[in-house]
């Protein structure tokens, strides 16, 4: 059964309405895994049980909306790493696995799905754990486990290797997957995503990058961030998207889709759990061990794409990822592009991607 969920609005909390701007929490707090009582949502592990076949009405008289948008692609679910994942698939040939960032889901890669299929590739866009049509589990949102989700999906697709493309948080996981399972990654494309060690260093030493992650600081508080993200038809998500793009921006349909997707029960909670781990693990043994593990050289040819106007991940933070790549490496800075190169400049980005994976088919 498809895993689409019915988005349900939650009222804004007192003093934290949608017009008050992004959260600026003071720092890490207690974990909020499991139930999101402030948003009135179910436990994260049970969200997939309320699946709807064809989408759901957002309010009385509203048109149905589904996570499984129609198109030339095929939607299906598959099992990997102890969970169930939704994918959109198009074309045949060498596998290119596309992994979205926050607050997007598989739909972020609609331009690349068709272009890759036309170029002779099997293009697959994945919904990460806790997002879109994939399972919302109570835990499992550390980068190591999420990276194993990705490599597990590659195996479940019946493929031995794949060209892996990841954006933002999905790009971070792509870096991790290339370290943890190097034999599975044929080539790596990281978009708006610094190498995890570079990001960690910047968050500890660079006040400009720390300030650019203001939203991540706000995510550290329990319950309140989830409630604010879904309030007023996810208006805050719309403001984030507008603030994070360059002059081209995102089209209205895409913004609408991402606002609806975050309102699926438990999605707001699950989607920000990786950011909670990011900051809360800084001084913990698991975070330190992860940083040490990421010293291992990456053996996959790596394309590193960055928007020059990205206000979330600053260009100087992303620069330098080649230090960790013991293979061909290309740095591509896109002028006038913000946090979403694959959507803001899809033709330019796709041409760059096709050229890179074409050079590393074997």
C-alpha positions as CSV (number, residue, x, y, z in Angstrom):
1,X,0.0,0.0,0.0
2,X,1.4,3.4,-0.8
3,X,2.7,5.3,2.2
4,X,1.1,8.7,1.5
5,X,-0.2,10.4,4.6
6,X,-3.0,12.9,5.1
7,X,-1.5,16.3,6.0
8,X,-3.0,17.8,9.1
9,X,-2.5,21.4,10.3
10,X,-1.5,22.2,13.8
11,X,-2.1,25.6,15.5
12,X,1.0,27.7,16.3
13,X,2.1,27.7,19.9
14,X,1.8,30.8,22.0
15,X,4.5,33.2,21.3
16,X,5.8,31.2,18.4
17,X,3.5,31.9,15.6
18,X,4.4,31.6,11.9
19,X,5.2,35.3,11.7
20,X,7.8,35.3,14.3
21,X,10.6,34.2,12.0
22,X,12.9,31.2,12.2
23,X,13.6,29.6,15.6
24,X,16.8,30.6,17.3
25,X,17.0,28.1,20.1
26,X,19.8,28.6,22.5
27,X,21.3,25.1,22.1
28,X,20.7,21.4,22.4
29,X,18.0,20.1,24.6
30,X,16.5,16.8,25.5
31,X,15.8,14.4,22.7
32,X,12.2,14.5,21.2
33,X,12.3,11.1,19.5
34,X,9.0,9.2,19.3
35,X,5.8,11.2,20.0
36,X,5.4,14.8,19.0
37,X,2.7,15.9,21.5
38,X,2.8,19.6,20.6
39,X,1.9,18.9,17.0
40,X,-0.7,16.3,18.0
41,X,1.0,13.7,15.8
42,X,1.2,9.9,16.2
43,X,4.4,8.2,17.3
44,X,6.9,8.4,14.5
45,X,7.0,4.6,14.0
46,X,3.3,4.4,13.3
47,X,2.8,7.0,10.6
48,X,3.0,4.6,7.7
49,X,-0.1,2.8,9.0
50,X,-2.4,5.7,8.1
51,X,-1.6,5.4,4.4
52,X,-3.9,6.7,1.7
53,X,-4.0,5.3,-1.8
54,X,-4.6,8.5,-3.9
55,X,-3.7,11.4,-1.6
56,X,-5.8,13.3,0.9
57,X,-7.9,16.4,1.2
58,X,-6.2,19.1,3.2
59,X,-9.4,20.6,4.3
60,X,-13.1,20.4,3.4
61,X,-13.6,21.1,-0.3
62,X,-9.8,21.2,-1.0
63,X,-8.4,19.3,-3.9
64,X,-6.6,16.0,-3.0
65,X,-2.9,16.1,-2.8
66,X,-0.6,13.1,-3.0
67,X,3.1,12.6,-2.4
68,X,3.1,10.4,-5.5
69,X,2.8,13.0,-8.2
70,X,1.9,11.7,-11.6
71,X,4.5,11.8,-14.4
72,X,6.4,9.5,-16.7
73,X,8.0,7.8,-13.6
74,X,6.9,4.8,-11.7
75,X,6.3,4.8,-8.0
76,X,7.0,1.9,-5.8
77,X,8.1,0.8,-2.3
78,X,11.0,-1.4,-1.3
79,X,12.6,-2.7,1.9
80,X,16.1,-1.8,3.0
81,X,18.0,-1.6,6.3
82,X,14.9,-2.5,8.4
83,X,12.5,0.1,6.9
84,X,10.3,0.6,3.8
85,X,11.2,3.3,1.3
86,X,9.3,5.1,-1.5
87,X,11.1,5.7,-4.8
88,X,10.2,7.3,-8.1
89,X,11.9,5.5,-11.0
90,X,12.3,6.2,-14.7
91,X,14.5,4.8,-17.5
92,X,16.9,1.9,-17.8
93,X,20.7,1.6,-17.8
94,X,23.3,2.4,-15.2
95,X,21.7,3.4,-11.9
96,X,21.7,7.0,-10.8
97,X,20.3,7.4,-7.2
98,X,19.1,10.9,-6.3
99,X,18.8,11.8,-2.6
100,X,17.0,15.0,-1.6
101,X,17.7,17.5,1.1
102,X,15.5,19.4,3.6
103,X,12.7,20.4,3.3
104,X,12.3,18.5,0.0
105,X,11.4,15.0,-0.9
106,X,11.8,12.9,-4.1
107,X,9.9,15.6,-6.2
108,X,13.0,17.8,-6.0
109,X,14.6,15.7,-8.7
110,X,11.7,15.8,-11.3
111,X,13.9,17.7,-13.8
112,X,16.8,15.3,-13.5
113,X,14.6,12.1,-13.6
114,X,13.5,12.8,-17.1
115,X,16.8,14.1,-18.4
116,X,18.8,11.1,-17.0
117,X,16.3,8.6,-18.4
118,X,16.5,10.3,-21.8
119,X,20.3,10.0,-21.6
120,X,20.2,6.3,-21.1
121,X,20.3,5.9,-17.3
122,X,18.0,4.3,-14.7
123,X,17.1,7.3,-12.6
124,X,15.7,6.7,-9.1
125,X,14.7,9.5,-6.7
126,X,14.5,8.3,-3.1
127,X,12.4,9.5,-0.1
128,X,14.7,9.4,2.9
129,X,13.6,7.7,6.1
130,X,11.0,9.8,7.9
131,X,10.0,11.9,4.8
132,X,7.7,11.7,1.8
133,X,6.3,8.2,1.3
134,X,9.0,6.3,3.3
135,X,8.6,4.9,6.8
136,X,8.7,7.2,9.8
137,X,10.6,5.1,12.4
138,X,11.0,6.1,16.0
139,X,14.8,6.3,15.7
140,X,17.6,5.7,13.2
141,X,18.3,9.3,12.1
142,X,22.1,9.3,12.7
143,X,24.2,9.7,9.6
144,X,25.6,6.3,9.7
145,X,22.3,4.6,9.7
146,X,20.8,6.9,7.1
147,X,23.8,6.3,4.8
148,X,23.1,2.5,5.2
149,X,19.5,3.2,4.1
150,X,20.9,4.6,0.9
151,X,23.3,1.8,0.1
152,X,20.6,-0.7,1.2
153,X,18.2,0.8,-1.4
154,X,20.9,0.4,-4.1
155,X,21.1,-3.3,-3.2
156,X,17.3,-3.7,-3.0
157,X,17.1,-2.2,-6.5
158,X,19.2,-5.2,-7.7
159,X,22.2,-3.1,-8.5
160,X,25.8,-3.7,-7.4
161,X,26.9,0.0,-7.8
162,X,25.3,3.3,-8.5
163,X,26.1,6.9,-9.3
164,X,25.0,8.7,-6.1
165,X,23.7,12.3,-6.2
166,X,22.8,14.0,-2.9
167,X,21.6,17.6,-2.1
168,X,22.2,19.4,1.3
169,X,21.5,16.8,4.1
170,X,21.2,14.2,1.3
171,X,24.6,15.3,0.1
172,X,26.0,14.9,3.5
173,X,24.7,11.3,3.6
174,X,26.2,10.8,0.1
175,X,29.6,11.7,1.5
176,X,29.1,9.3,4.4
177,X,27.9,6.4,2.1
178,X,31.0,6.8,0.0
179,X,33.2,6.3,3.1
180,X,31.1,3.5,4.6
181,X,30.4,1.5,1.4
182,X,33.0,2.5,-1.2
183,X,32.5,-0.5,-3.4
184,X,28.8,0.5,-3.9
185,X,29.4,4.1,-5.1
186,X,30.5,4.4,-8.7
187,X,30.6,8.2,-8.6
188,X,29.6,10.8,-6.1
189,X,27.9,14.2,-6.7
190,X,27.5,16.4,-3.6
191,X,25.3,19.4,-4.1
192,X,25.2,22.2,-1.5
193,X,26.8,19.9,0.9
194,X,30.2,20.3,2.6
195,X,32.2,17.2,3.6
196,X,31.0,16.3,7.1
197,X,34.4,17.1,8.7
198,X,34.5,20.6,7.0
199,X,30.9,21.3,8.2
200,X,31.8,20.2,11.7
201,X,34.9,22.4,11.7
202,X,32.9,25.4,10.4
203,X,30.2,25.0,13.0
204,X,32.8,25.0,15.8
205,X,35.0,27.8,14.5
206,X,33.2,30.0,11.9
207,X,30.6,32.4,13.3
208,X,29.3,33.2,9.9
209,X,28.5,29.6,9.1
210,X,27.1,29.1,12.6
211,X,24.7,32.1,12.0
212,X,23.7,30.7,8.6
213,X,22.5,27.6,10.4
214,X,20.1,29.6,12.6
215,X,17.2,27.3,11.6
216,X,19.2,24.3,12.8
217,X,19.7,25.9,16.2
218,X,16.0,26.4,16.4
219,X,15.4,22.7,15.7
220,X,17.2,21.7,18.9
221,X,14.2,22.5,21.2
222,X,11.7,19.7,21.7
223,X,8.2,19.8,20.2
224,X,8.1,23.6,19.4
225,X,10.0,23.4,16.0
226,X,7.7,20.7,14.7
227,X,4.6,22.7,15.7
228,X,5.9,25.8,14.0
229,X,6.8,24.0,10.8
230,X,3.3,22.8,10.2
231,X,1.4,25.9,11.5
232,X,-0.6,28.0,9.0
233,X,-0.2,25.5,6.2
234,X,3.6,25.3,6.7
235,X,4.1,29.0,6.0
236,X,7.5,29.0,7.7
237,X,8.7,26.4,5.2
238,X,7.6,28.7,2.4
239,X,9.6,31.5,3.9
240,X,12.7,29.4,4.3
241,X,12.5,28.4,0.7
242,X,12.1,32.0,-0.5
243,X,15.0,33.1,1.7
244,X,17.4,30.3,0.6
245,X,17.1,30.7,-3.2
246,X,18.9,33.0,-5.6
247,X,17.2,35.3,-8.1
248,X,15.5,32.5,-10.0
249,X,13.8,31.2,-6.9
250,X,11.6,28.0,-6.9
251,X,8.4,27.7,-8.9
252,X,5.1,28.1,-7.1
253,X,4.1,24.5,-7.6
254,X,7.3,23.2,-6.0
255,X,6.9,25.5,-2.9
256,X,3.3,24.3,-2.5
257,X,4.4,20.7,-2.7
258,X,7.1,21.0,-0.1
259,X,4.7,22.9,2.2
260,X,2.2,20.0,1.9
261,X,4.8,17.3,2.4
262,X,6.1,18.7,5.7
263,X,2.5,18.5,7.0
264,X,2.2,14.7,6.7
265,X,2.0,13.4,10.2
266,X,5.4,12.9,11.9
267,X,7.3,14.3,9.0
268,X,8.2,17.6,10.7
269,X,9.6,15.6,13.6
270,X,11.5,12.9,11.7
271,X,12.9,15.3,9.1
272,X,14.7,17.5,11.7
273,X,16.0,14.6,13.8
274,X,19.3,14.4,11.8
275,X,19.9,18.1,12.5
276,X,19.4,17.4,16.2
277,X,22.0,14.7,16.1
278,X,24.4,17.0,14.2
279,X,24.6,19.5,17.0
280,X,24.0,17.3,20.0
281,X,26.7,14.8,19.0
282,X,29.4,17.4,18.7
283,X,31.0,16.6,22.1
284,X,29.6,13.1,22.5
285,X,31.6,10.0,21.8
286,X,29.4,8.9,18.9
287,X,29.9,12.3,17.2
288,X,33.7,12.3,17.8
289,X,34.0,8.7,16.5
290,X,31.9,9.6,13.4
291,X,34.2,12.6,12.6
292,X,37.3,10.4,12.9
293,X,35.7,7.8,10.7
294,X,35.1,10.4,8.0
295,X,38.9,11.0,7.7
296,X,38.9,7.9,5.4
297,X,39.7,8.9,1.8
298,X,36.8,8.7,-0.7
299,X,37.7,6.5,-3.7
300,X,34.7,7.5,-5.9
301,X,35.2,10.2,-8.6
302,X,33.5,13.3,-7.0
303,X,31.6,16.2,-8.4
304,X,31.1,19.0,-5.9
305,X,28.4,21.6,-6.8
306,X,27.8,24.7,-4.9
307,X,25.6,27.8,-5.4
308,X,27.6,31.0,-5.0
309,X,24.6,32.7,-3.5
310,X,23.8,29.9,-1.0
311,X,22.9,31.6,2.3
312,X,22.6,28.3,4.2
313,X,25.8,26.5,3.4
314,X,28.4,29.2,2.7
315,X,30.7,28.6,-0.2
316,X,33.9,28.8,1.8
317,X,32.5,26.1,4.1
318,X,32.0,23.7,1.2
319,X,35.3,24.6,-0.5
320,X,38.0,22.1,0.3
321,X,36.1,18.8,0.0
322,X,38.7,17.6,-2.4
323,X,41.1,17.1,0.5
324,X,39.2,13.9,1.3
325,X,38.9,12.5,-2.2
326,X,41.6,10.1,-3.5
327,X,40.0,10.1,-7.0
328,X,39.1,12.6,-9.7
329,X,37.5,15.7,-8.1
330,X,35.7,18.6,-9.7
331,X,34.6,21.8,-7.8
332,X,31.8,23.6,-9.6
333,X,30.6,27.0,-8.3
334,X,27.4,28.3,-9.9
335,X,27.1,32.1,-9.9
336,X,23.8,33.6,-8.8
337,X,22.4,30.3,-7.6
338,X,21.3,29.7,-4.0
339,X,20.8,26.5,-2.0
340,X,18.9,24.5,-4.7
341,X,21.1,24.4,-7.9
342,X,19.1,21.4,-9.2
343,X,15.9,23.4,-9.1
344,X,17.1,27.0,-9.6
345,X,19.2,26.2,-12.7
346,X,18.0,22.7,-13.7
347,X,19.4,22.7,-17.2
348,X,22.8,23.9,-16.2
349,X,23.0,21.6,-13.3
350,X,21.8,18.6,-15.3
351,X,24.3,19.2,-18.0
352,X,27.1,19.3,-15.5
353,X,25.8,16.1,-13.9
354,X,25.5,14.2,-17.1
355,X,29.0,15.2,-18.2
356,X,30.4,13.9,-14.9
357,X,28.7,10.6,-14.7
358,X,29.3,10.1,-18.4
359,X,33.0,10.3,-17.8
360,X,32.8,7.7,-15.1
361,X,30.5,5.0,-16.4
362,X,33.1,2.3,-15.9
